[in-house]
Each structure stands twice: as structure tokens, then as C-alpha cells.
Amino acid sequence: MKKGIIILAALLGCAVTAGAQRFSVSTNVPDWAFLGTANVKGEVAISNNWSLETGLRYNPWTWREGDPDRQMEDRKVTLSESVRWWPWTVYTEWWLSGGVQWEQYNRGGIWGRTTEEGDAYGFRFGA
């Protein structure tokens, strides 16, 4: 009995540190469902209140190729970077963020027979 109390007291007296989430990986399922756009985002905490996120979207497919009346495509390569500020601790409650994005695209045949291609740039702020 004394041995059990000594072991319990020793365990309770030890300082135990708990690890917290420092990174995350995610994907957007509706993007996969819409013409097979592969996508992934990764985020890493760089301090108690700041995190960095990077994302990639890729779609190389042309659907119904060879049939000009039914062919459709939303081919793209998208890269994005953003930073988040968390008022309490990363991955808790709400955040403020800002980011930039670049996309090279070729789309058409979804809403009509016209196609367009090019490069797109953008930035965003959010909460």
C-alpha cells in the first residue's frame, strides 16, 4: 500500500507537458468532385499566434475529348500562400488572414462552347 502511494505521489508530482497541434493538412472534397481537381493545403504554426498556409490545386483533365459539342475542361495549376493571426492560440477560435494566389488555367465547355485560358493573380483578406 505504501509503495502504491509513493508511486502515485511521484507521478502526480512530475511535470507533464502536453503537445499541441503544430501543423495541419487538408483537402477540399467539392474540388475533387468537380471535374477531378486534386488539391491539398498545409498549414504550420510558426508561433503561438501566427501560422502559415500553402495550397496547391491541379487539374490536367479534358472530358469528352474529341467531341467538340460535349468537350469540357477546367484545367489549372493554382498556388496559394497565406498568413493567419490568431488572437489567443493557433487553431483556436477565430483568425484574421491575408494571402496571395496565382493560377494558370484553361477552361471551357462547361457553360458554353467558348474557352478561355491565361494566368490569374489575386489576393485576399478574411476572418
N, C-alpha and C positions, 0 to 999 in steps of 0.2 A: 504494500500500500504506500509506504514512504517513497519507494522507488518511483511509483507512478506519479505521485505528487511532485517530486523533484523534476521528472521529465516534463510534466505539464507546465510547471513554473518556468523551466528553461525554454520551452517552446514559446510561451506567452511573452517572455522577456526578450526574445530575439526580435530585432528589427527586420521586418519583411517588406521588401519593396515590390510593388505591383507594376507590371509593364503595361503601357498603354499603346493604343494603336498609333503607329507612326507612318503608315502608308496604306493606300487603298488602290484596288484595280476594279474597273467596272466596264460594262458594255451596255449598249442601247439596243434592246430587242426589236423595237419597231424598225430601226435601221436595217437589221438583218432581214426582216420580213419584206421590206420594200426593195425589191429587185436585188437582194443579196449583198447589201453593203456591209462589209466587215468593218468593225470598229472596236476600239479599245481606248480607255482613258486610265492614266495612272496619276496618283497624287501622293505627295510626300510632305510630311510636316518638317519644316526647317527650324521652327522654334515653337514655343508654347502658343503663340498667337498667329503664326503665318504658315501657309502651305503653298506649294507649287503644284500645278496640274499640267499635264501634257496629254494631247489626244491625237489619234490617227484614225482616219476613215479611208477605206479603199474599196472601189467597185470597178472591176475590169470588164464586166459582162455586157454583151449586146444580146437582147432577147428577140427571138424570131428573125435572126439574121438571114438575109436573102429574100425576105418577103417585104418589099418596101411599104405595102399598105398596113402591115401589122408590126413592123420592127419598132422596138423601143429600147432606149438605153438611158442610163443615168450614171455614166462612167465618171469617176472622180478620184482624186487624191486630195485629202484635206489634212492639214497640220494645224494644231492649235496649242497655244500656251496661255496660261492664266495664273494669277496670284490671288490668294484669298487671305483676308484678315478676319480672324475670329475674335470677338471681344472677350471671351472667357478662356477657352482652351480649344485647340484644334479638334474638329469633328464633333463639336457640341453646339447645340442651339443654332443660331443663325450666323451669317457671314456677309461681308462686303467683298466684291471681287471685280477684277478687271482683266481683260485678256485681248489677245490678237489672234487672227486666223488667216490662213492662206489656202486657197483651193484652186486646183486645176480641174476643169470639168468639160464634159461633152454630153449633152442631154438632148433628147428629142423623142418624138413618137408617143409620148405619154398623154398629152392633152391635144395633140395635133400632129401634122406631118412635118412641121418645121423643126429644125435642130439649131442648137447654138453651142458654141464652145469658147473657152477662154480661161483667163485667170481672174479670181476674185479675191479681194482683200477686205478685211473687216476688223473692227474692234468692238468690245462690249464692256459694259459696266452693269453690275447687278447686285442683288441682295438675296 
